[in-house]
Amino acid sequence: MPIWLIIVLILVILILIYTAVTYNGLVKGKNNVLEASSAIDVQLKRRNDLIPNLVETVKGYASHEKEVLENITKARNLSQTTLDNHADLGDKLAASDGLTNALGKLIAVSEAYPDLKANANFSQLMDQLATTEDKISYTRQLFNSTSANFNTSIQQFPANIVAGAFKFTVFDLLKTDENEKTAPKVDFTHE
């Protein structure tokens, strides 16, 4: 067998090995991004499951805050619908942000009801909600991190050739909610 044929065969084998290894790495990266997306869904579902109990607890103390409670229920139902219908991640997070805003109003309203704030059930639900909100934030960060790593891996040469051949595409990074971009304004001046 001529030497040039051996060299060509070795090159073809090396290219095939590189392609297989790169493809498997890209599949792993894509699955990591999808897993991070699923983790967001799990935390959104957990938060949605807490809301009905929270609304019922608040109703007992602040029944005349009907509009706030209705807005929370509507926002929770919208968020749950996006999860149930497997909407894209952007729609799920937009609905989630609406629920977060509605919950913020509930927290503000709860300040006017000392008996509600002292209620053990309300306190426990608020603690669970705060923990879940932290987990939502963490899973969003995890999604962005895994997406950025994956995006980088499919854009770098020569892996971009394999990624293009097998139609791997970049994942959009999650944007920060406009309300989260600025710190709340605190004013200690007395009038």
C-alpha positions as a Markdown table, in Angstrom:
| # | Residue | x | y | z |
|---|---|---|---|---|
| 1 | Met | 0.0 | 0.0 | 0.0 |
| 2 | Pro | 1.5 | 3.4 | -1.0 |
| 3 | Ile | 2.5 | 5.8 | 1.8 |
| 4 | Trp | 0.2 | 8.6 | 0.6 |
| 5 | Leu | -2.8 | 6.3 | 0.9 |
| 6 | Ile | -1.9 | 5.4 | 4.4 |
| 7 | Ile | -1.5 | 9.1 | 5.2 |
| 8 | Val | -4.9 | 9.9 | 3.7 |
| 9 | Leu | -6.5 | 7.0 | 5.6 |
| 10 | Ile | -5.0 | 8.2 | 8.9 |
| 11 | Leu | -6.2 | 11.8 | 8.2 |
| 12 | Val | -9.7 | 10.5 | 7.4 |
| 13 | Ile | -9.8 | 8.4 | 10.6 |
| 14 | Leu | -8.6 | 11.4 | 12.7 |
| 15 | Ile | -11.2 | 13.7 | 11.1 |
| 16 | Leu | -13.9 | 11.1 | 11.9 |
| 17 | Ile | -12.7 | 10.7 | 15.5 |
| 18 | Tyr | -12.6 | 14.5 | 15.9 |
| 19 | Thr | -16.1 | 14.9 | 14.4 |
| 20 | Ala | -17.5 | 12.1 | 16.7 |
| 21 | Val | -15.9 | 13.6 | 19.9 |
| 22 | Thr | -16.9 | 17.1 | 19.0 |
| 23 | Tyr | -20.5 | 16.0 | 18.1 |
| 24 | Asn | -20.8 | 14.2 | 21.5 |
| 25 | Gly | -19.5 | 17.2 | 23.3 |
| 26 | Leu | -22.0 | 19.5 | 21.6 |
| 27 | Val | -24.8 | 17.1 | 22.4 |
| 28 | Lys | -23.8 | 17.1 | 26.1 |
| 29 | Gly | -23.6 | 20.9 | 26.1 |
| 30 | Lys | -27.1 | 21.2 | 24.5 |
| 31 | Asn | -28.5 | 18.7 | 27.0 |
| 32 | Asn | -27.0 | 20.7 | 29.9 |
| 33 | Val | -28.8 | 23.8 | 28.6 |
| 34 | Leu | -32.1 | 21.9 | 28.3 |
| 35 | Glu | -31.6 | 20.6 | 31.8 |
| 36 | Ala | -31.0 | 24.1 | 33.1 |
| 37 | Ser | -34.2 | 25.2 | 31.3 |
| 38 | Ser | -36.1 | 22.4 | 32.9 |
| 39 | Ala | -34.8 | 23.4 | 36.3 |
| 40 | Ile | -36.3 | 26.9 | 35.8 |
| 41 | Asp | -39.7 | 25.2 | 35.0 |
| 42 | Val | -39.5 | 23.1 | 38.2 |
| 43 | Gln | -38.9 | 26.2 | 40.4 |
| 44 | Leu | -41.7 | 28.2 | 38.6 |
| 45 | Lys | -44.1 | 25.3 | 39.2 |
| 46 | Arg | -43.1 | 25.1 | 42.9 |
| 47 | Arg | -43.8 | 28.8 | 43.3 |
| 48 | Asn | -47.1 | 28.5 | 41.5 |
| 49 | Asp | -48.0 | 25.7 | 43.9 |
| 50 | Leu | -47.4 | 27.9 | 46.9 |
| 51 | Ile | -49.6 | 30.8 | 45.7 |
| 52 | Pro | -53.1 | 29.3 | 46.3 |
| 53 | Asn | -52.2 | 28.6 | 50.0 |
| 54 | Leu | -50.7 | 32.1 | 50.3 |
| 55 | Val | -53.8 | 33.7 | 48.8 |
| 56 | Glu | -56.1 | 31.7 | 51.1 |
| 57 | Thr | -54.1 | 32.7 | 54.2 |
| 58 | Val | -54.2 | 36.4 | 53.2 |
| 59 | Lys | -57.9 | 36.3 | 52.5 |
| 60 | Gly | -58.6 | 35.5 | 56.2 |
| 61 | Tyr | -56.8 | 38.7 | 57.3 |
| 62 | Ala | -57.1 | 41.1 | 54.4 |
| 63 | Ser | -60.3 | 40.2 | 52.7 |
| 64 | His | -60.9 | 43.7 | 51.5 |
| 65 | Glu | -57.7 | 43.5 | 49.4 |
| 66 | Lys | -59.7 | 41.7 | 46.8 |
| 67 | Glu | -58.1 | 43.3 | 43.8 |
| 68 | Val | -54.5 | 42.4 | 44.9 |
| 69 | Leu | -55.6 | 38.8 | 45.5 |
| 70 | Glu | -57.4 | 38.6 | 42.2 |
| 71 | Asn | -54.3 | 40.0 | 40.4 |
| 72 | Ile | -52.1 | 37.4 | 42.1 |
| 73 | Thr | -54.5 | 34.6 | 41.1 |
| 74 | Lys | -54.6 | 35.8 | 37.5 |
| 75 | Ala | -50.8 | 36.1 | 37.3 |
| 76 | Arg | -50.4 | 32.7 | 38.9 |
| 77 | Asn | -52.9 | 31.1 | 36.4 |
| 78 | Leu | -51.1 | 32.7 | 33.5 |
| 79 | Ser | -47.7 | 31.5 | 34.7 |
| 80 | Gln | -49.1 | 28.0 | 35.2 |
| 81 | Thr | -50.7 | 28.0 | 31.7 |
| 82 | Thr | -47.3 | 28.8 | 30.1 |
| 83 | Leu | -45.8 | 25.8 | 32.0 |
| 84 | Asp | -48.7 | 23.5 | 31.1 |
| 85 | Asn | -48.6 | 24.5 | 27.5 |
| 86 | His | -44.8 | 24.1 | 27.2 |
| 87 | Ala | -44.5 | 27.7 | 26.1 |
| 88 | Asp | -41.0 | 28.9 | 25.2 |
| 89 | Leu | -38.8 | 30.0 | 28.0 |
| 90 | Gly | -39.2 | 33.7 | 27.3 |
| 91 | Asp | -43.0 | 33.5 | 27.7 |
| 92 | Lys | -42.7 | 31.5 | 30.9 |
| 93 | Leu | -40.3 | 34.0 | 32.4 |
| 94 | Ala | -42.5 | 37.0 | 31.2 |
| 95 | Ala | -45.5 | 35.4 | 33.0 |
| 96 | Ser | -43.2 | 34.7 | 36.0 |
| 97 | Asp | -42.1 | 38.3 | 36.1 |
| 98 | Gly | -45.8 | 39.4 | 36.2 |
| 99 | Leu | -46.4 | 37.1 | 39.1 |
| 100 | Thr | -43.4 | 38.5 | 40.9 |
| 101 | Asn | -44.8 | 42.0 | 40.5 |
| 102 | Ala | -48.2 | 40.9 | 41.8 |
| 103 | Leu | -46.5 | 39.2 | 44.8 |
| 104 | Gly | -44.6 | 42.4 | 45.5 |
| 105 | Lys | -47.9 | 44.2 | 45.9 |
| 106 | Leu | -49.1 | 41.5 | 48.3 |
| 107 | Ile | -46.0 | 41.9 | 50.4 |
| 108 | Ala | -46.6 | 45.6 | 50.5 |
| 109 | Val | -50.2 | 45.1 | 51.5 |
| 110 | Ser | -49.2 | 42.6 | 54.2 |
| 111 | Glu | -47.3 | 45.3 | 56.0 |
| 112 | Ala | -50.6 | 47.0 | 56.9 |
| 113 | Tyr | -51.8 | 43.8 | 58.7 |
| 114 | Pro | -49.7 | 43.0 | 61.8 |
| 115 | Asp | -51.9 | 40.0 | 62.6 |
| 116 | Leu | -51.2 | 38.6 | 59.1 |
| 117 | Lys | -47.5 | 39.1 | 59.4 |
| 118 | Ala | -47.5 | 37.3 | 62.8 |
| 119 | Asn | -49.4 | 34.3 | 61.4 |
| 120 | Ala | -47.2 | 31.3 | 61.4 |
| 121 | Asn | -48.6 | 29.8 | 58.2 |
| 122 | Phe | -48.1 | 33.1 | 56.4 |
| 123 | Ser | -44.6 | 33.4 | 57.7 |
| 124 | Gln | -43.8 | 29.8 | 56.6 |
| 125 | Leu | -45.3 | 30.4 | 53.2 |
| 126 | Met | -43.3 | 33.6 | 52.7 |
| 127 | Asp | -40.1 | 31.8 | 53.8 |
| 128 | Gln | -40.8 | 29.1 | 51.2 |
| 129 | Leu | -41.6 | 31.7 | 48.6 |
| 130 | Ala | -38.4 | 33.6 | 49.3 |
| 131 | Thr | -36.4 | 30.3 | 49.1 |
| 132 | Thr | -38.1 | 29.5 | 45.8 |
| 133 | Glu | -37.4 | 33.0 | 44.4 |
| 134 | Asp | -33.7 | 32.5 | 45.2 |
| 135 | Lys | -33.8 | 29.1 | 43.4 |
| 136 | Ile | -35.5 | 30.7 | 40.4 |
| 137 | Ser | -32.7 | 33.3 | 40.3 |
| 138 | Tyr | -30.0 | 30.6 | 40.6 |
| 139 | Thr | -31.6 | 28.5 | 37.9 |
| 140 | Arg | -31.7 | 31.5 | 35.6 |
| 141 | Gln | -28.0 | 32.2 | 36.2 |
| 142 | Leu | -27.3 | 28.5 | 35.6 |
| 143 | Phe | -29.2 | 28.6 | 32.3 |
| 144 | Asn | -27.3 | 31.6 | 31.2 |
| 145 | Ser | -24.0 | 30.1 | 32.2 |
| 146 | Thr | -24.6 | 26.8 | 30.4 |
| 147 | Ser | -26.0 | 28.6 | 27.4 |
| 148 | Ala | -23.0 | 30.8 | 27.2 |
| 149 | Asn | -20.6 | 27.8 | 27.4 |
| 150 | Phe | -22.6 | 26.0 | 24.7 |
| 151 | Asn | -22.8 | 29.0 | 22.5 |
| 152 | Thr | -19.0 | 29.5 | 22.8 |
| 153 | Ser | -18.3 | 25.9 | 21.9 |
| 154 | Ile | -20.4 | 26.0 | 18.7 |
| 155 | Gln | -18.9 | 29.3 | 17.6 |
| 156 | Gln | -15.2 | 28.3 | 18.0 |
| 157 | Phe | -13.2 | 27.0 | 15.1 |
| 158 | Pro | -13.0 | 24.1 | 14.1 |
| 159 | Ala | -16.0 | 22.9 | 16.2 |
| 160 | Asn | -18.2 | 25.5 | 14.4 |
| 161 | Ile | -17.8 | 23.3 | 11.3 |
| 162 | Val | -19.2 | 20.3 | 13.1 |
| 163 | Ala | -21.9 | 22.4 | 14.8 |
| 164 | Gly | -22.9 | 23.8 | 11.4 |
| 165 | Ala | -23.0 | 20.4 | 9.7 |
| 166 | Phe | -25.3 | 19.1 | 12.4 |
| 167 | Lys | -27.4 | 22.2 | 12.7 |
| 168 | Phe | -26.6 | 23.2 | 16.3 |
| 169 | Thr | -27.8 | 26.7 | 17.1 |
| 170 | Val | -27.1 | 29.2 | 19.8 |
| 171 | Phe | -29.4 | 29.6 | 22.8 |
| 172 | Asp | -30.6 | 33.1 | 23.7 |
| 173 | Leu | -29.4 | 34.3 | 27.1 |
| 174 | Leu | -32.1 | 35.4 | 29.6 |
| 175 | Lys | -32.3 | 39.1 | 30.1 |
| 176 | Thr | -32.7 | 40.8 | 33.5 |
| 177 | Asp | -36.2 | 42.0 | 34.3 |
| 178 | Glu | -36.2 | 45.8 | 34.1 |
| 179 | Asn | -37.3 | 46.0 | 37.8 |
| 180 | Glu | -34.1 | 44.0 | 38.8 |
| 181 | Lys | -31.7 | 46.3 | 37.0 |
| 182 | Thr | -32.0 | 49.2 | 39.5 |
| 183 | Ala | -31.6 | 49.0 | 43.2 |
| 184 | Pro | -34.6 | 50.3 | 45.2 |
| 185 | Lys | -34.3 | 53.9 | 46.3 |
| 186 | Val | -34.0 | 54.3 | 50.0 |
| 187 | Asp | -34.7 | 57.7 | 51.6 |
| 188 | Phe | -33.9 | 58.2 | 55.3 |
| 189 | Thr | -34.8 | 61.9 | 55.4 |
| 190 | His | -37.6 | 63.0 | 57.6 |
| 191 | Glu | -40.0 | 65.7 | 56.6 |
